[in-house]
Amino acid sequence: MRYDHTQTGPLYLLLLLLAVASFVATLFIKEAVIQVTVSISGVVFLLLAFSFRDLTVSDQTTELLIAFGPLPIFKRRLQYSEIERVETARSTLMDGLGIHMSPSGGWVWNLWGYDCVDVWYRQGRKVRIGTDDPAGLADFLEEIVARNGD
């Protein structure tokens, strides 16, 4: 069994809007230092927009790859041999979007929505993966965990 799923979220549209607004604002700014600063901000927003357009979770034979994209700046690999258990869950507003430590513990990798899969490491650490296919991802990972437990 292989797994490869990509979720697209609308958050990148806000980042694109901020990039365009920054570039337009530079047309009305007279001071060079401020103009350069706002232009750099626009470039950063543009890079972030293309980094957070979608979230791909895919099987890489010995590990699970979690990657925001299409510009693959932010990615993480979870070794199957380190996974202890998996469970579907619902994130809260406090868990938020993006990549960060969760108030409930562990890392969050979420693009959009509340559906997620919690992946627990043998050392007690947790990674929460946001997805619009929680059942498919959990089933795949549970099969991996069962196979590694044998």
C-alpha positions in Angstrom: 0.0 0.0 0.0 1.3 3.4 -0.9 0.0 6.8 0.1 0.2 10.2 -1.7 -2.2 13.0 -1.0 -2.1 16.7 -1.6 -4.5 19.2 0.0 -4.8 22.7 -1.3 -5.9 25.6 1.0 -6.9 29.2 0.3 -4.5 30.7 2.8 -2.0 31.4 0.0 -4.4 33.8 -1.6 -4.1 36.1 1.5 -0.3 36.0 1.2 -0.5 36.8 -2.5 -2.8 39.7 -1.8 -0.2 41.0 0.8 2.6 40.6 -1.8 0.7 42.5 -4.5 -0.3 45.2 -1.9 3.4 45.6 -1.0 4.5 46.0 -4.6 1.7 48.5 -5.3 2.6 50.4 -2.2 6.2 50.9 -3.4 4.8 52.9 -6.3 3.6 55.5 -3.8 6.5 55.6 -1.4 9.1 58.3 -2.0 11.8 57.3 0.4 14.2 54.7 -1.0 14.9 52.9 2.3 11.2 52.4 3.0 10.6 51.5 -0.6 13.3 48.8 -0.5 11.9 47.5 2.9 8.4 47.2 1.5 9.6 45.6 -1.7 11.5 43.0 0.4 8.4 42.4 2.4 6.5 41.8 -0.9 9.1 39.2 -2.0 8.8 37.4 1.4 5.0 37.3 1.1 5.3 36.0 -2.4 7.7 33.2 -1.4 5.5 32.3 1.5 2.4 32.2 -0.8 4.1 29.7 -3.0 5.4 27.8 0.0 2.0 27.4 1.6 -0.3 26.7 -1.3 -0.6 23.0 -0.7 0.4 20.3 1.7 1.5 16.9 0.4 1.8 13.9 2.6 3.4 10.9 0.8 5.0 7.5 1.4 8.7 7.4 0.8 9.2 3.7 1.5 10.9 4.0 4.9 9.4 7.4 5.9 6.5 9.7 5.6 7.2 13.0 3.8 5.2 16.1 4.9 5.9 19.0 2.5 4.3 22.3 1.9 4.6 23.5 -1.6 4.8 23.9 -4.5 8.0 25.7 -3.4 9.3 23.0 -1.1 11.0 25.1 1.5 9.2 23.6 4.5 9.2 19.8 4.8 9.6 17.1 7.4 10.3 13.4 7.3 8.8 10.9 9.8 10.6 7.6 10.1 8.1 4.7 10.1 10.3 2.8 12.5 9.9 5.6 15.2 6.1 5.7 15.0 4.3 4.1 18.0 0.7 4.9 17.3 -1.7 6.9 15.2 -5.1 8.4 15.8 -7.5 10.7 13.9 -8.4 13.9 15.7 -9.8 17.3 15.3 -7.6 20.3 15.8 -8.9 23.5 17.5 -8.6 27.1 16.7 -5.8 27.2 19.2 -3.8 24.7 17.1 -3.9 27.1 14.2 -2.4 26.8 10.7 1.2 26.5 9.5 4.1 24.9 11.3 4.5 25.5 15.0 4.4 24.0 18.5 0.8 23.2 19.6 -0.6 24.4 22.9 -1.8 20.8 23.3 1.8 19.5 22.8 3.8 18.5 19.8 4.3 20.0 16.4 1.5 21.0 14.1 1.7 20.8 10.3 -1.6 22.1 9.1 -2.7 24.0 5.9 -6.4 24.3 6.3 -9.3 22.9 8.3 -9.7 21.0 11.6 -9.3 17.3 10.5 -5.9 15.9 11.4 -4.0 12.8 12.3 -1.8 12.6 15.4 1.3 10.6 15.0 3.0 9.5 18.3 6.7 8.7 18.4 8.1 5.9 20.7 9.7 8.7 22.8 6.3 10.2 23.5 6.5 13.1 21.1 3.6 14.0 18.8 3.2 15.4 15.3 -0.2 16.6 14.3 -0.7 16.5 10.5 -3.7 18.5 9.1 -5.4 16.8 6.2 -8.7 16.6 4.3 -8.2 12.8 4.2 -7.8 11.8 7.9 -9.2 8.3 7.5 -7.0 7.4 4.5 -3.8 8.7 6.2 -4.6 7.1 9.5 -5.4 3.7 7.8 -2.2 3.8 5.9 -0.1 4.7 9.0 -1.8 2.1 11.2 -0.9 -0.6 8.6 2.7 0.6 8.7 2.7 0.5 12.5 1.2 -3.0 12.6 3.7 -4.2 10.1 6.6 -2.7 12.1 5.2 -4.2 15.3 5.6 -7.7 13.9 
